[in-house]
Amino acid sequence: MNAMTRTPADLLRSALAADPGRPLVTFYDDATGERVELSVATFANWVAKTANLLQGDLGAEPGDRLALLLPAHWQSAVWLLACDSVGVVASVGGDPGGADLVVSGPDTLERALECGGERVALALRPLGGRFPQPPAGFADYAVEVPGQGDRFAPFSPVDPAGPALIVGGEELSHTALVDRAREDAAKLGLGEGSRVLTGLGYETWEGLSAGLYAALAAGASVVLCRNLDRLSPEGLAQRTESERVTHTV
């Protein structure tokens, strides 16, 4: 990654230029048996579509606060990079009542109604499926995102020194986030081709770093596991081998 890489969106662009076909996020849900693998190119396409939805249809602007009420999931990772692409501040698990817009999973819809701005709901079903019955007061992400453009350009340049992420009560700028992700990658010994398996949630910086940012900063990839406690030790050993895992967090 070059010295001009100052935002997570820059990291994704660098990864796309280097090797678009390599895996970036491999997601497992051990409650449903779901497995999804996204290459850098596929992930970047989802990010572009989501950023276009965020900027165009939802009218989000740089500096707006988005309450992200989602678990560790591949679609959560997409939303984090889409927010960064637009310049929207992603507040992980943040207060919807104090946010400009909210993105919610199926288990937090009632809480998300506290937001007076735009509301988006994700069913978090396999293959990015939509809700069988759309929740009242929400746009269904799976309905809205497919028609969005495959390329994204922000209306306003993103300020690397501006706020990017709020997690655990701490606010990080885009540049600070990238710097911390690089530090974490170095501590973990991650490099190009590394495969990180993690079952940590996204509600802490440690979970976000292990499950997205550190790997992105290092040119590595993530095996992101939800409900990992349901997997037997034998199953975990098999997954570690089949996914060519080099690091476990």
TIROTOR-295859 format. One line per field, with one value per residue: residue number from 0; residue in one letter; x, y, z of N, C-alpha, C in turn. Coordinates in steps of 0.2 Angstrom, whole numbers, plus 2048, in hexadecimal, padded with zeros to 3 digits. Last residue first. Example, Ala and Ser with C-alpha at 12.3 -4.5 7.8 and 13.67 -1.06 7.14 Angstrom:
REM TIROTOR-295859
pos	c(1 0)
code	c(S A)
neast	c(840 842)
nnorth	c(7F5 7E4)
nup	c(823 827)
caeast	c(844 83E)
canorth	c(7FB 7EA)
caup	c(824 827)
ceast	c(840 842)
cnorth	c(800 7F0)
cup	c(827 827)
END
This chain:
REM TIROTOR-295859
pos	c(248 247 246 245 244 243 242 241 240 239 238 237 236 235 234 233 232 231 230 229 228 227 226 225 224 223 222 221 220 219 218 217 216 215 214 213 212 211 210 209 208 207 206 205 204 203 202 201 200 199 198 197 196 195 194 193 192 191 190 189 188 187 186 185 184 183 182 181 180 179 178 177 176 175 174 173 172 171 170 169 168 167 166 165 164 163 162 161 160 159 158 157 156 155 154 153 152 151 150 149 148 147 146 145 144 143 142 141 140 139 138 137 136 135 134 133 132 131 130 129 128 127 126 125 124 123 122 121 120 119 118 117 116 115 114 113 112 111 110 109 108 107 106 105 104 103 102 101 100 99 98 97 96 95 94 93 92 91 90 89 88 87 86 85 84 83 82 81 80 79 78 77 76 75 74 73 72 71 70 69 68 67 66 65 64 63 62 61 60 59 58 57 56 55 54 53 52 51 50 49 48 47 46 45 44 43 42 41 40 39 38 37 36 35 34 33 32 31 30 29 28 27 26 25 24 23 22 21 20 19 18 17 16 15 14 13 12 11 10 9 8 7 6 5 4 3 2 1 0)
code	c(V T H T V R E S E T R Q A L G E P S L R D L N R C L V V S A G A A L A A Y L G A S L G E W T E Y G L G T L V R S G E G L G L K A A D E R A R D V L A T H S L E E G G V I L A P G A P D V P S F P A F R D G Q G P V E V A Y D A F G A P P Q P F R G G L P R L A L A V R E G G C E L A R E L T D P G S V V L D A G G P D G G V S A V V G V S D C A L L W V A S Q W H A P L L L A L R D G P E A G L D G Q L L N A T K A V W N A F T A V S L E V R E G T A D D Y F T V L P R G P D A A L A S R L L D A P T R T M A N M)
neast	c(7D9 7E5 7ED 7EB 7E1 7DB 7CF 7D1 7D7 7CD 7C3 7C8 7C8 7BA 7B6 7BC 7B5 7A5 79D 797 79F 79D 794 79D 7AD 7B7 7C6 7CE 7DE 7EA 7F0 7F0 7E4 7DB 7DE 7DA 7CC 7C4 7C6 7CF 7C8 7BC 7C1 7C7 7BD 7AD 7A3 7A4 7AB 7B6 7BB 7C6 7D4 7DD 7EA 7F6 7F8 803 802 803 807 800 807 803 7F5 7F5 7FB 7F1 7E6 7EB 7EB 7DE 7D9 7DF 7D9 7CC 7CB 7C0 7BA 7B4 7A9 7AA 7AD 7AB 7B3 7B7 7BA 7C8 7D4 7D0 7C1 7BC 7B4 7A3 79D 7A7 7A3 7A2 79B 78F 77F 771 769 76B 766 759 757 760 75B 74C 749 73C 72F 72D 736 730 730 73C 74A 756 767 774 777 76D 769 768 75F 761 75A 75C 755 758 754 751 752 74B 74B 755 74E 747 752 75B 75B 75E 768 769 76F 769 76E 772 770 76A 763 76C 77C 786 78C 797 795 79D 79C 79F 7A6 7A4 7AD 7A9 79D 7A2 7A9 79E 796 79F 79E 791 791 798 798 795 785 77F 77B 783 77D 786 787 790 79C 796 785 777 76C 767 76A 779 780 77C 77C 78A 78E 789 791 79E 79D 79B 7A7 7B0 7AD 7B1 7BF 7C3 7B6 7AE 7A4 79A 790 785 780 77A 783 78F 792 7A1 7A9 7B7 7BE 7C7 7D0 7D5 7D2 7D9 7E7 7EA 7DE 7D8 7E0 7DE 7D1 7D2 7D9 7D1 7C7 7CE 7DB 7E7 7F4 800 80A 803 804)
nnorth	c(7B4 7AB 7A9 7A1 796 78E 789 77C 77F 785 77B 771 778 77A 76D 769 772 777 787 790 79B 7A2 7AC 7B0 7B3 7B6 7B6 7C2 7C6 7D3 7DF 7E6 7ED 7E3 7DD 7E8 7E9 7DC 7D5 7DC 7E8 7E5 7DF 7EB 7F4 7EC 7E6 7DB 7CC 7BF 7B5 7B3 7B0 7B6 7B3 7BB 7C1 7CD 7CC 7CD 7CE 7D5 7E1 7E5 7E7 7F1 7FB 7FC 801 80D 814 814 81C 828 82B 82D 82E 827 827 81C 814 808 812 81B 821 82E 83F 845 844 841 846 841 84D 84B 841 832 826 815 808 802 809 7FF 7F4 7ED 7F5 7F3 7E7 7E5 7F0 7F7 805 805 806 7F5 7E9 7DE 7CD 7C7 7D1 7CA 7C3 7C0 7B3 7B1 7C1 7CD 7D7 7E8 7F8 809 81A 82B 832 82F 820 817 80B 804 7FC 7F3 7ED 7E4 7D8 7DA 7E9 7FA 809 81A 82C 835 831 831 825 81B 81A 80C 801 80C 818 81E 82D 82F 82F 825 81B 818 812 807 800 7FD 7F5 7EA 7E5 7E1 7D6 7CD 7D0 7D3 7DC 7ED 7FC 80A 81A 827 838 842 844 845 840 837 834 828 827 82C 826 819 814 815 80C 800 7FF 7FF 7F3 7E9 7EB 7E7 7D9 7D6 7D8 7D0 7C3 7BC 7AE 7A7 79B 796 790 796 798 79B 7A3 7AA 7B2 7B9 7C6 7C5 7BB 7C3 7CB 7D7 7DC 7EB 7F2 7EE 7F3 800 802 7FF 809 814 811 814 820 822 81F 825 81B 80B 7FA)
nup	c(84C 843 833 828 820 816 817 81B 828 82F 82D 836 842 843 845 850 859 851 852 859 85A 84F 84A 83C 836 828 823 819 812 80F 80D 819 81A 81A 827 82F 82C 82F 83A 842 843 849 855 85B 85C 85E 857 84E 856 851 84B 83D 834 827 81C 812 806 80D 81F 830 83E 847 846 839 83B 844 83C 832 83A 83E 831 82E 839 836 82A 82E 840 84D 85D 869 86D 865 857 849 83B 835 834 82A 824 817 810 800 7F5 7F0 7EA 7E5 7DA 7D6 7CC 7CA 7D1 7D6 7D7 7E3 7EF 7F2 7F7 801 80A 80B 815 822 826 828 820 813 815 812 80E 802 803 802 803 812 81A 81F 81D 822 81F 822 823 825 835 842 84B 851 84A 84F 859 850 849 84D 846 838 838 831 831 831 831 83B 84C 859 858 857 85E 857 852 84B 841 833 82B 81A 80F 805 809 815 812 80C 816 81E 815 814 821 821 818 81F 831 841 841 841 841 840 83D 835 834 827 822 811 810 809 801 7FD 7EF 7F0 7FB 7FC 7EF 7ED 7F7 7F2 7E6 7EC 7F3 7E9 7E3 7ED 7ED 7E0 7E1 7EB 7EE 7FA 7FF 80B 813 81F 82A 834 83E 839 82B 823 816 811 808 7FD 7F1 7E2 7D7 7D7 7DC 7DC 7DB 7E6 7F0 7EE 7F1 7FF 803 801 80A 816 811 80C 803 7FF 801 7FC 800)
caeast	c(7D8 7DF 7ED 7F2 7E1 7E2 7CF 7CE 7DB 7D3 7C2 7C7 7CE 7BE 7B3 7BD 7BC 7A9 7A1 793 79F 7A3 792 798 7A9 7B3 7C1 7CA 7D7 7E8 7EF 7F5 7EA 7DB 7DF 7E1 7D0 7C4 7C1 7D0 7CF 7BC 7BD 7CB 7C2 7B3 7A1 7A6 7A5 7B4 7B4 7C3 7CD 7DB 7E3 7F3 7F7 7FF 805 7FF 80B 7FD 807 80A 7F8 7F3 7FE 7F7 7E6 7EA 7F2 7E2 7D6 7E1 7E0 7CD 7CB 7C7 7B9 7BA 7AA 7AC 7AC 7AA 7B1 7B5 7B8 7C1 7D4 7D3 7C7 7BC 7BA 7A8 79B 7A4 7A7 7A0 7A0 794 785 776 768 76D 76D 75B 753 760 762 74F 74B 743 734 72A 735 734 72B 736 745 752 760 772 777 772 767 76E 75C 764 75A 75D 756 757 756 74C 756 74C 745 756 753 744 74D 75C 75A 757 767 767 76F 76B 76B 76F 773 76F 75F 768 775 784 787 796 795 79A 79E 79A 7A8 7A0 7AE 7AF 79D 79E 7AD 7A3 794 79D 7A4 793 78D 79B 795 79A 78A 780 779 783 77E 782 788 78A 79B 79C 78A 77C 76E 766 763 774 781 77C 776 785 790 787 78A 79C 79F 796 7A1 7B1 7AC 7AA 7BB 7C4 7BD 7AE 7AB 79A 797 786 784 776 77C 78E 78E 79D 7A4 7B4 7BA 7C8 7CA 7D6 7CF 7D2 7E5 7EF 7E3 7D5 7DF 7E5 7D3 7CE 7DC 7D7 7C5 7CD 7D4 7E6 7EE 7FA 809 807 800)
canorth	c(7B9 7AB 7AD 7A2 79B 790 790 77D 77B 788 782 770 776 780 771 766 772 773 782 78A 796 79D 7A6 7B2 7AE 7B9 7B1 7C0 7C5 7CC 7DB 7E2 7F1 7E7 7D9 7E6 7EE 7E0 7D3 7D5 7E8 7E8 7DB 7E4 7F5 7EE 7EB 7E2 7D1 7C5 7B4 7B7 7AD 7B7 7B1 7B9 7BA 7CB 7CE 7CC 7CB 7CE 7DD 7E3 7E2 7EB 7F9 7FA 7FB 808 813 810 815 824 82A 828 831 826 82A 81F 81B 808 80B 81B 81C 828 839 845 846 83C 849 83F 849 84F 847 837 82C 81A 80D 7FE 809 804 7F9 7EA 7F5 7FA 7E9 7E0 7F0 7F0 802 804 80C 7FB 7EC 7E4 7D2 7C4 7CF 7CF 7C3 7C7 7B6 7AE 7BA 7C9 7D1 7E2 7F2 804 813 825 832 833 825 81D 810 808 801 7F8 7F1 7EA 7D7 7D8 7E2 7F5 803 814 826 837 830 836 82B 81D 81C 813 800 805 817 818 82A 82E 833 82B 81E 81C 818 80C 803 801 7FB 7EE 7E7 7E6 7DD 7D0 7CD 7D2 7D8 7E7 7F7 804 815 821 832 83F 847 845 844 838 83B 829 826 82E 82D 81E 814 819 813 803 800 804 7F9 7EA 7EC 7EE 7DD 7D5 7DC 7D7 7C6 7C1 7B0 7AC 79D 79B 78C 795 796 794 7A4 7A4 7B3 7B3 7C5 7CA 7BB 7BF 7C4 7D7 7D6 7E6 7F3 7EC 7EC 7FD 803 7FA 803 814 810 80D 81F 826 81B 829 820 811 800)
caup	c(851 846 83A 82B 825 816 815 814 823 82E 82A 82F 83F 843 83F 84A 858 856 84E 857 860 84F 84E 841 838 82E 824 81F 812 811 807 818 81A 814 821 82F 82A 828 836 840 840 843 851 85A 857 860 85C 84C 854 855 84D 843 836 82E 81D 818 806 807 818 82A 839 846 84C 83B 836 846 842 830 837 843 835 82A 838 83C 82A 829 839 849 856 866 870 86C 85A 850 83F 831 838 82D 82B 81A 814 807 7F7 7F4 7E7 7EA 7DB 7DB 7CD 7CC 7CC 7D7 7D1 7DD 7EC 7F0 7F1 7FC 806 80B 80E 820 828 827 826 815 816 80F 813 805 801 802 7FD 80E 818 821 820 81E 823 81D 826 820 82E 83E 846 855 849 84A 85B 855 846 850 84D 83A 837 837 82D 834 82E 835 846 857 85A 851 860 859 858 84C 848 836 831 81F 814 804 802 815 816 808 811 821 817 80E 81E 826 816 819 82B 83D 844 83E 846 83C 842 834 838 82A 828 816 80E 80E 802 804 7F2 7EB 7F8 802 7F3 7E9 7F8 7F8 7E6 7E7 7F7 7EE 7DF 7EB 7F3 7E2 7DC 7EC 7EB 7F6 7FD 805 811 81A 825 82E 840 83B 831 826 81C 810 80E 802 7F6 7E8 7D7 7D8 7DA 7DC 7D5 7E0 7EF 7ED 7EA 7FA 804 7FD 803 814 814 812 805 7FE 806 7FB 800)
ceast	c(7D2 7DE 7E6 7F2 7E9 7E4 7D6 7CF 7D8 7D7 7C9 7C6 7CD 7C5 7B8 7BB 7BF 7B1 7A5 797 79A 7A2 797 796 7A4 7AD 7BD 7C6 7D4 7E1 7ED 7F5 7F0 7E1 7DF 7E3 7D8 7CA 7C0 7CC 7D0 7C3 7BD 7C7 7C6 7B8 7A7 7A4 7A8 7AF 7B2 7BC 7CC 7D4 7E1 7EC 7F5 7FF 801 803 808 802 805 80B 7FF 7F5 7FC 7FC 7EC 7EA 7F1 7E9 7DB 7DE 7E2 7D5 7CC 7C6 7C0 7B8 7B0 7AD 7AE 7A8 7B0 7B1 7B6 7C0 7CD 7D4 7CA 7C2 7B9 7AE 7A0 7A2 7A4 7A6 79E 79B 78B 77C 76D 76D 76F 762 756 75C 762 756 74E 744 73B 72F 732 732 72F 730 73F 74D 75C 76B 775 771 76C 76C 762 761 75D 75D 757 759 754 74E 750 750 746 751 754 748 749 757 75A 756 760 767 76E 76A 76D 76B 76F 772 764 765 771 77D 785 792 793 79B 79A 79D 7A3 7A3 7AA 7B0 7A3 79E 7A9 7A7 799 79B 7A3 799 78F 797 798 797 790 785 779 782 77D 783 784 78C 795 79B 790 782 773 769 762 76D 77B 77D 776 77E 78C 788 787 794 79C 797 79C 7AA 7AC 7A8 7B3 7BF 7BD 7B5 7AB 7A2 797 78E 786 779 778 787 78C 798 7A1 7B0 7B6 7C4 7CC 7D0 7D0 7CF 7DD 7ED 7E8 7DA 7DC 7E5 7DA 7D0 7D9 7DA 7CB 7CB 7D3 7DF 7EC 7F4 803 805 804)
cnorth	c(7B8 7B0 7AC 7A6 79B 796 793 784 77D 785 785 776 774 77E 777 76A 76F 774 77E 785 790 798 7A0 7AB 7B0 7B5 7B3 7BB 7C2 7CB 7D4 7DF 7ED 7EB 7DE 7E2 7EC 7E4 7D7 7D3 7E1 7E7 7DE 7E0 7EF 7F0 7EE 7E8 7D7 7C9 7BA 7B5 7B1 7B4 7B1 7B8 7B7 7C4 7CC 7CF 7C9 7CA 7D6 7DF 7E0 7E5 7F2 7F8 7F8 801 80D 80F 811 81D 826 826 82B 82A 82A 821 81F 80F 80B 814 81D 823 834 83F 846 83D 843 842 847 84B 84C 83E 830 81F 812 802 805 803 7FE 7EF 7F3 7FA 7EF 7E2 7EC 7F0 7FC 803 80B 801 7F3 7E7 7D9 7C9 7CC 7CC 7C8 7C8 7BD 7B2 7B8 7C2 7CC 7DC 7EC 7FE 80E 81F 82C 834 829 822 817 80D 806 7FD 7F6 7EF 7DE 7D8 7E0 7EE 7FE 80E 820 832 833 836 831 823 81E 814 807 804 810 818 824 82B 833 831 825 81F 81C 812 808 804 800 7F5 7EC 7E9 7E2 7D6 7D0 7CE 7D7 7E3 7F0 7FE 80E 81C 82D 839 844 848 843 83C 83C 830 828 82D 830 825 819 819 818 80A 802 805 7FF 7F1 7EE 7F0 7E5 7D9 7DB 7DB 7CD 7C3 7B6 7AE 7A2 79B 790 790 794 793 79D 7A6 7AC 7B2 7BE 7C8 7C1 7C0 7C1 7D0 7D5 7DF 7ED 7ED 7EA 7F6 800 7FB 7FE 80D 810 80C 817 824 81E 825 824 816 806)
cup	c(855 84C 83D 832 828 81A 815 812 81C 829 829 82B 838 840 83E 844 852 854 853 853 85F 855 84E 844 83E 830 82A 81E 818 810 809 811 818 814 81B 829 82A 827 82F 83B 83E 83F 84A 855 856 85B 85F 851 852 852 851 844 83D 82F 824 818 80C 807 813 824 832 841 84B 841 837 841 844 836 835 840 83A 82E 834 83C 831 829 834 842 853 85F 86D 870 861 853 846 835 833 830 82E 822 818 80A 7FE 7F6 7EA 7E7 7E0 7DA 7D2 7CD 7CF 7D2 7D1 7D7 7E5 7EC 7EE 7F6 800 807 80F 818 825 82A 825 81B 818 810 80F 80A 805 801 7FC 807 813 81F 822 821 81E 821 821 824 82A 837 842 850 84D 848 856 857 84A 84D 850 842 839 834 832 82F 832 831 840 851 858 852 859 85B 85B 852 849 83D 833 825 81A 809 801 80E 815 80C 80C 81B 81A 810 818 823 81B 817 825 837 83F 841 842 842 83F 83A 836 82E 82B 81C 813 80B 807 806 7F9 7EE 7F4 800 7F9 7EC 7F3 7F9 7EC 7E7 7F2 7F2 7E4 7E7 7F1 7E8 7DE 7E7 7EC 7F4 7F8 805 80B 819 81F 829 83A 83E 833 82B 81D 817 80C 809 7FB 7ED 7DD 7D9 7DC 7DA 7D6 7DA 7E9 7EC 7E9 7F3 7FF 7FD 7FF 80D 812 815 80C 800 805 801 800)
END
